[in-house]
Amino acid sequence: MEVPKRLPIGPSAPVASRTPSDTDPLPRATRSGRADSTDGPLLTVRGPLSVDLEVPESLKEASRSTAVVALLAGEALTKRFAGVTAVSNISFEIAEGEILGLIGPNGAGKSTLFALLSGMLAPTSGRIVFKGTNVTRWAPHRRCHHGLVQTFQLAQAFPDLTVEQNVRVGALFGAGRRRKGERSVLTVDEVLEMTDLADRRSARSNELTLAGRKRLEVARALAASPQLLLLDEVMAGLNPAELAEIVEIIRRIHARGITLLVTEHVVESLFQLIDRVLVLHHGQLLFTGDVRAASQDPAVVEAYLGRADAAAAASA
């Protein structure tokens, strides 16, 4: 049986003629196979084709810390209602700091997917991982306290409270229930300024226009100090001037380091904000990738326009 030879790692030179010194780039190994307290990696030679490299734990830990982990990952998400499959085997990731778009025709499964992510619905199968934690069975309020917050298509603020009071409710429910110092929290005044509601802070929420109620819905969610904010059709029903205002508000939110998943039917405005998009159709993930590629993808065009219209558009 061949006895393993243990050699020092250093500049190329005949091993037998060198004595390890303090100038060696890496320390020598001891005969026992273990390094001294000041030793580095250990090289064991077991023959001409077998080399084992023992890496110190400090280097392993450094390597693990540099790995890129998605802020949120949906893994094979499926949701069935009796015999109807609303969402089927959808997998995707959202990187921290990203604005990801979610589009699709009516009935594509966008709202169902949002409800799964926020905890309003439980998936039939699949997992949701947020900040490295499996939150699939967490209740909505627990996800909110953890930094995953959703707005809703139908804005429903407390009608008898002022705009400022509505925003304070969001602040108390979200940031007030998390550990102090876990993450910087926007003040109520900052939220009102960011959403262009500062001059309406004393008005009752039922006195606001549709655009104002949409902004208040965003403000209440923003006051909860989200790390990932799910915006569900905040542009629906707005005129061009109001659309430009909400696009600018979303940009301000993103500039504060908040990650966003935005679903919209107003794709022209949405595409001003995002670089990457998910396209759903009949509950399945039809496309994921660059927005320019999505606008030219035949399957995406057909899903929005129908087969005949898509063919006509392609030949135009």
C-alpha positions in Angstrom: 0.0 0.0 0.0 1.4 3.3 -1.1 1.9 5.9 1.7 0.6 9.3 0.7 3.2 11.9 0.3 2.6 15.4 1.7 4.2 18.2 -0.1 4.4 21.9 0.6 2.7 24.3 -1.9 5.1 26.8 -3.3 6.9 28.1 -6.3 8.0 25.5 -8.8 11.2 23.9 -7.6 12.5 20.4 -6.7 10.6 19.6 -3.6 13.4 17.6 -2.0 15.8 20.6 -2.3 13.6 23.2 -0.6 13.0 23.9 3.0 9.7 25.7 3.7 10.3 29.2 5.0 8.4 32.3 6.0 8.5 33.5 2.4 6.5 30.5 1.1 3.2 31.7 -0.4 1.3 29.1 1.6 2.4 27.3 4.8 3.6 23.7 4.9 1.6 20.7 6.0 2.5 18.7 9.1 3.1 14.9 9.0 -0.1 14.2 10.8 -2.1 15.7 7.9 -3.3 18.7 10.0 -2.1 22.3 9.6 -0.6 24.3 12.4 -2.7 27.2 13.8 -1.1 29.5 11.2 -1.2 27.0 8.3 -3.3 27.4 5.2 -4.5 24.9 2.6 -3.2 21.4 2.8 -2.1 19.4 -0.3 -2.1 15.7 -0.2 -0.6 13.7 -3.1 -1.8 10.1 -3.4 -0.1 9.3 -6.7 0.3 10.9 -10.0 -3.5 11.3 -10.6 -4.9 11.9 -7.2 -4.7 15.3 -5.5 -6.8 16.4 -2.5 -7.0 20.1 -1.5 -8.2 20.9 2.0 -9.8 24.3 2.0 -10.0 26.3 5.3 -13.5 27.0 6.6 -12.9 30.8 6.3 -12.5 30.4 2.5 -15.6 28.2 2.3 -17.6 30.7 4.2 -16.4 33.6 2.0 -17.4 31.6 -1.1 -20.9 31.0 0.3 -21.4 34.6 1.2 -20.8 35.7 -2.4 -23.4 33.4 -3.9 -26.3 35.3 -5.5 -29.7 34.4 -3.9 -33.0 35.5 -5.3 -35.0 37.8 -3.1 -38.1 35.8 -4.0 -38.5 32.5 -5.8 -41.7 30.7 -6.9 -41.1 27.0 -7.4 -43.5 25.0 -9.5 -46.5 26.9 -8.2 -49.9 25.4 -9.0 -53.4 26.5 -7.9 -56.5 24.6 -8.7 -60.1 25.5 -7.9 -62.2 22.3 -8.1 -61.6 21.2 -11.7 -60.1 24.5 -12.9 -56.3 25.1 -12.9 -55.8 28.8 -12.5 -52.0 28.6 -12.2 -50.0 25.7 -13.5 -46.4 24.8 -12.6 -45.0 28.3 -12.6 -41.4 28.9 -11.6 -39.6 32.2 -11.5 -37.2 34.4 -9.5 -37.0 38.1 -8.6 -33.6 39.6 -7.9 -33.1 42.1 -5.2 -33.4 45.7 -6.6 -35.3 44.5 -9.7 -38.6 45.8 -11.2 -40.1 42.7 -12.7 -43.2 43.0 -14.9 -46.1 40.5 -15.0 -48.5 40.7 -18.0 -51.1 38.5 -19.7 -54.6 38.6 -21.1 -57.7 38.6 -18.9 -58.0 35.2 -17.1 -54.3 34.5 -17.6 -53.7 33.9 -13.8 -52.0 37.1 -12.8 -54.2 37.9 -9.9 -54.1 34.3 -8.7 -50.3 34.3 -8.8 -50.3 37.6 -6.8 -52.6 36.1 -4.2 -50.3 33.1 -3.8 -47.3 35.3 -3.3 -49.0 37.5 -0.7 -50.6 34.6 1.1 -54.2 35.4 0.3 -54.4 32.0 -1.3 -52.5 28.8 -0.5 -51.0 26.9 -3.5 -52.2 23.4 -4.4 -48.5 22.5 -4.9 -45.2 24.3 -5.1 -43.2 26.5 -2.9 -42.6 30.3 -2.3 -39.2 31.2 -0.9 -38.7 34.8 0.4 -35.3 36.0 1.6 -34.1 32.4 1.8 -37.1 31.3 4.0 -40.0 29.0 2.9 -43.1 31.2 3.4 -45.5 29.0 1.5 -47.8 28.4 4.5 -47.3 31.8 6.1 -50.4 34.0 6.6 -50.6 37.4 4.7 -49.9 39.5 7.9 -46.8 37.5 8.7 -45.4 38.0 5.2 -46.2 41.7 5.5 -44.2 41.9 8.7 -41.4 40.1 7.0 -41.3 42.7 4.2 -43.6 41.2 1.5 -46.4 43.6 0.8 -49.2 43.8 -1.8 -51.5 46.5 -3.1 -54.9 45.5 -4.6 -56.8 46.3 -7.8 -59.7 47.7 -5.9 -58.4 50.5 -3.6 -60.3 50.3 -0.3 -59.0 52.8 2.2 -60.8 53.6 5.5 -63.3 56.1 4.2 -63.8 58.1 7.4 -60.1 58.5 8.1 -57.9 61.1 6.6 -55.2 60.4 4.0 -52.5 60.7 6.7 -54.4 58.5 9.1 -54.7 55.8 6.5 -51.0 55.9 5.8 -50.3 55.7 9.6 -52.4 52.5 9.8 -50.0 50.9 7.2 -47.0 52.2 9.1 -48.2 50.7 12.4 -49.2 47.4 10.9 -46.0 46.8 9.0 -42.9 48.4 10.5 -44.2 48.7 14.0 -44.4 44.9 14.4 -40.9 44.1 13.2 -37.7 44.1 15.1 -36.3 47.6 15.6 -33.4 48.3 13.3 -34.1 45.4 11.0 -34.5 47.8 8.0 -34.8 51.5 7.5 -38.4 52.7 7.6 -39.9 55.5 5.6 -41.7 58.1 7.7 -45.3 59.0 7.1 -44.2 62.4 5.8 -41.8 60.8 3.3 -44.4 58.4 2.1 -46.9 61.3 1.5 -44.3 63.2 -0.4 -43.3 60.2 -2.5 -46.9 59.5 -3.5 -47.8 63.2 -4.2 -50.4 63.2 -1.3 -48.7 65.7 1.0 -51.1 68.4 0.0 -54.1 66.1 0.6 -53.0 64.7 4.0 -56.0 66.2 5.8 -58.6 65.1 3.3 -60.8 62.1 3.9 -60.0 59.2 1.7 -63.5 59.1 0.2 -63.0 62.7 -1.1 -60.1 61.6 -3.4 -60.3 61.0 -7.1 -59.7 57.5 -8.6 -56.0 58.5 -9.2 -55.8 59.8 -5.6 -57.2 56.5 -4.2 -54.7 54.6 -6.3 -51.9 56.6 -4.9 -53.2 56.2 -1.4 -53.3 52.4 -1.9 -49.6 52.5 -2.8 -48.8 54.9 0.1 -50.4 52.5 2.7 -48.4 49.6 1.4 -45.2 51.7 1.2 -45.7 52.8 4.8 -45.5 49.1 5.8 -41.8 49.3 4.9 -41.8 46.6 2.2 -38.6 45.0 0.9 -40.7 43.5 -2.0 -43.8 45.4 -3.1 -46.4 43.7 -5.3 -48.3 46.4 -7.3 -51.6 45.0 -8.7 -52.8 47.2 -11.6 -52.2 50.5 -10.0 -52.5 52.1 -13.5 -55.9 50.8 -14.4 -58.5 53.5 -15.3 -56.0 56.4 -15.3 -55.7 59.0 -18.0 -52.4 59.8 -19.7 -51.4 62.5 -17.3 -52.2 60.4 -14.3 -50.3 57.4 -15.8 -47.2 59.6 -16.1 -47.5 60.6 -12.5 -47.8 57.0 -11.2 -44.9 55.9 -13.4 -42.8 58.6 -11.7 -44.0 57.5 -8.3 -42.9 53.9 -9.0 -39.5 55.2 -10.1 -39.1 57.0 -6.8 -40.0 53.9 -4.8 -37.5 51.9 -6.7 -34.8 54.5 -6.1 -35.3 53.9 -2.4 -34.0 50.4 -2.9 -37.4 48.6 -2.9 -37.8 45.6 -5.2 -41.1 45.6 -7.2 -43.3 43.1 -9.0 -45.8 45.0 -11.1 -48.7 43.5 -13.0 -50.5 45.7 -15.5 -52.7 45.7 -18.6 -51.3 49.1 -19.6 -48.1 47.6 -21.0 -46.9 50.8 -22.7 -46.5 52.5 -19.4 -45.2 49.3 -17.7 -42.5 48.8 -20.3 -41.1 52.2 -19.4 -40.2 50.8 -16.0 -38.9 47.3 -16.5 -36.2 45.4 -18.2 -37.6 41.9 -17.7 -41.2 40.5 -17.9 -43.2 37.4 -17.2 -46.0 36.6 -19.6 -48.9 34.3 -18.4 -51.4 32.7 -20.6 -54.1 30.2 -19.5 -52.4 29.9 -16.2 -49.0 28.9 -17.7 -45.8 30.8 -18.0 -45.7 31.6 -21.7 -42.5 33.8 -21.8 -39.9 35.2 -19.5 -37.1 37.6 -20.5 -36.3 40.9 -22.1 -39.3 43.2 -22.8 -38.1 43.9 -26.4 -38.0 40.2 -27.1 -41.5 39.8 -25.5 -43.0 42.4 -27.8 -41.7 40.5 -30.8 -42.4 37.0 -29.6 -45.0 35.3 -31.9 -46.6 33.4 -29.0 -46.9 36.6 -26.9 -48.4 38.5 -29.8 -50.9 35.8 -30.5 -51.9 35.6 -26.8 -52.8 39.3 -26.8 -54.2 39.7 -30.4 -55.5 36.2 -31.3 -54.2 34.1 -34.2 -55.8 35.9 -37.1 -54.9 39.4 -35.8 -51.4 38.3 -35.0 -50.9 37.0 -38.5 -52.2 40.3 -39.9 -49.9 42.3 -37.7 -46.9 40.1 -38.7 -47.6 40.6 -42.4 -48.2 44.4 -42.1 
